């Protein structure tokens, strides 16, 4: 299901990402959710939700890197 705001994101995302990274995650997840509605658009057997989370993390990793204790801008 798409997320309406940053507080709706999974706790595991909210706890580790700074606000801007959460905004990226939210936008990427919601976009992927819409784009991959049709199972034929997805590779493998991943669910719509799993694909959307993978894409969201990929989007975050384009601008942020995981530091020793937190995520930081590249």
Helices and strands as residue ranges (DSSP letters): G 6-8, H 11-14, H 19-35, G 39-41, H 48-63, E 64-66, E 71-73
